Amino acid sequence: MEDFIANINEERKEDISMPLKYSAKHNVVYYDSELDLDYDELMKLTTPADIDSITKDEAIADADILFQLLRASYGAYKYFGDDRVFNNVKTGIEEELRLQDTWKTEEFLDILLEKLSFLEDTHFSLNGQRTYYNEIYLYADNEKREFHKDSYGYYTEIDNKKWYLEKENEALLKPTIGESGELVYGIFALSSEDESKELPSNITITRGKKSLHHDLTWKIASAGEPLGTEDNVYHYDEIDGIPVASIRSLFTSDAENEDILRFIRDADKMRDKEAAILDLRKNAGGFQMINELWLYRFTDQIVLPKVEMLTRVNNLPKGGEYDRSIVDNLQKYEYQLDFYNEYTKARQELNNDIINAEYTNYYTIIRYNPRFLDRDNILFVLVDKDTYSAAEMFLFQLKTVENVVFVGTNSNGCLISDITITPYYLPNSRIKVTFGNELFVTNSMENYDAIGMMPDIYIDGEDALDAVFRCIKYYDLLEN
């Protein structure tokens, strides 16, 4: 276990020590954020209504407004192709809309969803429906076979005898936690549901000249339910001396704010434990500031992700769905958290090598270049396919902290852009349009959306939390 965690630390140290290969500035566009609308028409964009059908001309006008909105403020506009791509898509939509004189709103919506499916951005939605649904899941061997490694290769034991996995099957092996709590290897693969039938149907194990073929039965891996969060977004417990903080949301609405404050304060209870568990399963995201406050309390340091964030500036109106309490509650933290002033001072004292900002009339770019934070204690972080958005940014932040181990499945993949607090409504169909004006640039510029971030330890089944308990006890991680 010690070597396993040391390897994770070395890989992450190397990653954050390297300069970003790509700059957010490569995705800057200098387009006017003004729309071709008068004041009343602009305000109509913020007003919902139920519309059954619209004329051909109204649908074409709505499509034009949609593409004006994207050009004026969508954070990933250039990332997904800029005017060349978007104008071609718009032309295709208009050609299809001219095929009939009247369109049901649902029909119009289906056309938009299909034509915009190239936007691999899981925050982007129309009437609450994603344009991009190519979800990639972690599939697991239903038999949960356990493999070990020695100088000859990877083996499993049958009747106390070693049988070695064929080299061609070794790519399927990932670190997992066995029944005893020992780190072993299990069989896992990434696939969409449509392509899962192409996964290998069997493996071959050998002993000398003998060979056995084992059929594989695949299932989508699940990491189970977070502890004690059926009725609240946050729950804290200590089980056999191991602290467990389970948090399902990072929002600050009035309904959630007290739970969020307790979550931040409870970091004190975990910081000095030899091993602790942070459960981010089923976490729908929210605000990065919550992550930062918890991490500051947990580490006494400002913990930042190795990313650049591009924000496009616009003057578009905010509508009735804007929840002012979310921002109001964030602002109240100055009085509700006794360390808040200390935190803000520490953030302000970060030099330009760590955090650098560039402001223009068209965009803002924030560049984070964090240092790797040394810590002796181990933090296990539980992750599943329902770990979204700001919860995934939490993972990026935690990657800059020593001795952090991600356990579970791949996360959701909802991070290339953000989501606006205020949606817009196309003026004729009133189709609800939701997207963000930010773009997140990582070291590889890889788009994590729908794929997500990979765990360090892969887990299949409802026992992810129990598996970590077994692992902590097996390796005596609570011993000094």
N, C-alpha and C positions, 0 to 999 in steps of 0.2 A: 504493500500500500504506500509506503514511504517513497519508493522509487516511482510509482505510478503518479503520485501527486507532484513529485519533483519534475517529472517530464512535462506535466501540464504547465507548471510554473515557467519552465524554460521556454516552452513554445510561446507562451503569452508575453514573456519579457522580450523575446526577439521580435514579436509582432509589433508591440507598441514602441519599440526603440527605432523602428524603421519609419522614414518619412512616408506620408501617403503617396501612393503612386498616381492618384488622380486628385484633381482639385475641384471643389464645388464650383469654382469660377468657370470651368469648362461648360457648365450648364446654365450660365447666366444668359438671359435674353433682355434686350433693351426695348421692350415694347411698352407703349402707353397703356396704363391701366384704366383709362377712361373707356366706357362703353358707349355705343351709338344709341343712347336712350336719353329721354328727358327725365326730369325728377320724378314725375308720377310713374313713369314706366320703370325706373330704377326701384322705387319702393314696392312696385308690384312683384318684383323678384323675391321679396321677403314675405309674401302673403300666400299661405296655403289655401287650396280649394279643391273640391272634387269635381272633375270634368270628365264626362263620359266619352265625348268624341269631339274632334276638331276637323276643320277643313284642311285640304292639301296645302293651301297658302299659309294657314296658321301653323301647321306642322313644320313647313320649310322655314318660317320665321323663327320658330322655337329652336330649330337646329342651328340657325345662324347665331342666335343669342347664346346657346350653349357653347359654341366654338369661340365666340367672343370672350365669354367668361374664362374658358381654359387658356386662351392666348394672353389674357390680361393678368391672370393670377395663379394658374396651376403650377405648383413647384416643380413637377417633373415634366413640364412641357417640352423642353429641349431634350431631356433624357430619353423620352419616347419618340423623338424624331423631328420636333420643331415643325415649322409651317409646311415643309414638303410633305410630311406624312399626314398631319392633321387636315390639311386642305384636300388631299386626295380622299381621305375618309369622309369628309364633309360632302364632297362631290358625289360620292357613292350613296350617301344617305339621301341627298336631294333627288338623285335619279330614281331611287326606289319610291320616294314619296310621291313623285309625279305619276305613278302608275294608277292611282285612283283618286277620286275627288274628296273623299271623306275617310278619316281614319279614327278607329276607336283608340282611346288613349293607351290601352294595353298593347295594341298592335304597334303603335308608334314607339312605345317603350321597348318592345321586343327588338325593333329595328335598331334603336340606339344601343341597346345592350350587346347585340351581335356585332355591330360595326365597331364598337369601342372595346371589344374583347382583347385588343392588342395592348391595352393599358394593364400591365401586370402590377397593379397597385390595389391591394386588398382594402385600403381605406376608401377607395373611389366607389361610389354607389349611385344608382338612380332608383328613386322610390324604395330605398333600402336594399336593393339587389346589387350585388357585385357584378362588375363587368368581367371579372377574371375569376374562374373557379377551378383552375387546374391544380387542385389541392394535392400535395405530396405527403403521403403518410409513411410512418415507420411500420413495416410489417415484421412480424416475429414468428419464429418457429413454434407451432402450437405445442410441440412436445417439450419445449424448454430444455433441450439437450445442453449439457455443460461440457466445455472443453478446457483443458489446461495446456500449458506450453512447456516444452523442454528443448534441449539442443537439437532434437530430431524434427520437431514440428509441433503441431497442435493435435492433441489426442483426447479421446474420451475413454472411460473405463467400462469394460464389459466383463463380468465375473473376475474382477481384480486384474484384468489384463488390458494393456494399452492398445487401442486401435487408433491409427493416425488418419487424419483428414487429408484427402487428396489435395495437392497444391492448387488445383483449379477451383476448389471450393473455399479456399482460405479467405477470399475477399468478403465472404459473408459473415465472418466472425467479428464481433464487437465486444468490448469489455462489458460485463454485467456482474450482478451479485448473485452468487449461488445460494442454495438452500441453507448452507452452513453460515453464510455471511462472508465467505471468502470471495475475493475478486477472481472471476473466471471469464470464459468467453462463451457467448451465445450466438445464435444465428439470427441475423437481422438484415433487412434490405429496405431501401426507399423506393416507393412507387406510387403512381396515381392509381385510383381504383380501376380505371379503364385498362391500364397497362399491367395490372397485378397478375393477370393470367400468363404473362411472359416471364414471371419469376421462376427460378430453377425449381424443377419438380422433385429433385432428389439430390442426395449427396452420396459420396463413396468414401468409406473408411477401410483402411487396410492394416493387416498385421502379417508381416513377411510377405508370402505369396498369396495369402488369403485376402479376399475383399468382400465387403458387404455393401449393398445398396439400400439406403434408407429413404423412403418417400418423405417429402416435406409437405406439411399442411400449414399454409400461411394464414395469419389473421392480422388485422390492424391492431397494433400495440396500443394499450391504454395505460396511463399511469395512475388511475384511480382518482378519488375525491379528496380535496384538502380537508384537514381535520377541523371539525367544529364550526364550519362556516355555513351551515344550512340556513340560519336565520340572520346572520351578520356577515359583513364583508371581512371581518378580522377576528382571529382567535389566537390566543397564546396559551401554551401549556408547557409543563416540564414533565417528561416521562422518563423515569429511571435516571434522573439527573440531566437529561438531554433537553434543552429548550427547543420548542417548535413554534415558529411564528407563521401562521397561515393567513395570507392576504389575497382577496379575490378582486380588489379594485384599487386603483390609484387616483380616483376622482375625489373631489372635495365638496360635493353637493351637501345640502343641509342634512340629508338622510344618512350620509356616509361619514361626515366630517369627524364626529367623535371617535369612530373606529379608527380613522386615519391618524388622528392625534395619538391614540393609544399605541398604534403600531409604531409610530416614530419614537415615542418615549420608551417603549419596551426594548428598543435596541440596547439600552443600558444593561438589561438583564442577560443579554446574550454575548456581549463583547468579550468577556473574560473567560468564557467557557472553552474548554479544550476542543469541544466539538458542538456544533449547533446546526439547526435545520431551518432554512427559510423556504417556505412552500409557496411557489408562484403558480401552481396549477390552477386552471380555470380563472386566471387573472386577466380581465378584459382591458387593462391599461388605464391611462389617465394622464397624469402630469409627471414629467421627469423631475420636477422640483421635489416631489415626495420621495423619490428614490434618493436624491442627493441629501435631503435632510436625514433620512434614516441612516444612510451610509456615513454621514458626518458623525452622528451619534454613536455608530458602531465602531468607527475607526479613528475618530478625532481628526480626520483629514477630509478635504474636499476630494471626492472621487468622481472623476469625469470619464466619459467614454472616448475611445480613439476614433473620432469622427469629425467631419465638417458638416455644418448645417447651413444650407442656403434658404433664405426666406425672401420671397418676392413681395415687394411693397405694393399695396393697392389701397384705393379709397372706396371700395365697394361697401354698400350699406349693410348694417346689422339689423336683423329682424326680430320678431316676437319670440322665437325659440331660444334666443340667447339667454342662458342661465347665469344671471349676474351673481348668484350666490357662490358659484364655483370660484370666481375671481375674488369675491369679497372674503371668502373663507381663507384663501391663500394669503391675502393681505393681513388677516387677523393673526397669523402665526407669529408675527412680531411680538404680540402680547401673550399668546397662548403657550409658546415654547420658550422656556427660560434660557435656552442656549442660542436663540435665533440671532441676536445681535453679534454674538461670538462667531456664528456661522457666516453671517454676511461680511463681517470684517475679514475673516479668513479667505473668503472668496475674492474680495476686493484686493487683497494683498498678493494674489496670484500674479506672477509676472507675465509679460507678453510671450514668453517661451511656452507657457502652459496653456494660456487662453488668450486668443487674439480675435478682435472683431474688426470688420470692415463694413462701413455704412455708406450707402449711396441713395439717391432718389428712386432707384430701381430695385435694389436688393440689399440684404444684409447677409454677411457670411460670418459665422462663428467657427473658429478653428480650435479644437481641443488637442493638445499634445501632452497627455498626462504622463507622469512617472509611475513606474510599477511600485505599488505600496507593499512593503514587507509586513507580514503578520505571521505569528507562530501558530495561531489556532486555526482549526479547519471549519469551514462553512459549507455544508451540503445544501444545494439549491435544487428543489424539485420543480420540474418543467414538464408541460405536456402540450398537446396540439392546440389547447385553448389558452395558451399563454400568448397574449397579444401586445402589440404596439408599445406603449411606455413600459410594460413589463418586460418586453424584449430589449428595450433600451437599458433597463435595469441589468440585464445579462451583459450587455456591452460594458457597462460601468464596472460590474463585478469581475470582468475579465482583466481588469487592471489591478486587482487585489490578489495577493499571494494566498495560496491554499484554499481556493474556492473550487468546488467540484459540482458540475451540473449533472443531475441524475434524472432520468425519465425518457421522454421521447423528444423528437424535434419539436420546436415551438411552432406557432401558427405561421409566422412569416407575414408581418403586417408593419413594415418599417421603411419602405422606400420613400414614403411621404407621410404627412400627418392628416388630420381631419379638422376642418373648420368647425368652430363652435356653432356658427350660423349656417344652415343650409340655404340654398337658393331654389326658387320655384320658377320654372319656365313660364312665361307670361300667359300663354294660351292653354297649354295642356296641364299646367301646374305640376308637372313632374318634378319631384324633389331631387336636387342635384347636390351631392356631398363630396367634397374633396379638400385637399390641403394646399397651402401655398408654400410648403417647405419641401426640401429634398435632403435626404441624409446620405452622405458620401462616406463609405468605409474604405479600408485599406485596399481591398480588392475591387471595389466598385461593383461587387456582386449584388444582384437583386435577391434579397432573402424572401421576398413576398411569395406566399403559398408554400415555400419550402421550409423556411424557418432556420433556426440555429440548432446545430447538433449537440446532443449531450456528451459528456465525457464518459458516463456510465449509462448504458442502455438498459431500460427496464420494461418488461412486458407484464401487464397484469395489475390488479388492484392493490398489490402489496408494495408499491414503491416506498412508502414511508416505513413499513415494517422491514423492508430490505435494507434500508439505510441503518435502522436500529441494529439489525443483525450484523451489519458490516462494522459499525462502531464498536460493538461488543467483541466481535471476532478479533479485531486488531487492537483491542484495549485502548481506544483513542481517547478515553476519558482519564487515562493514567498519565500523570506528569512524567 
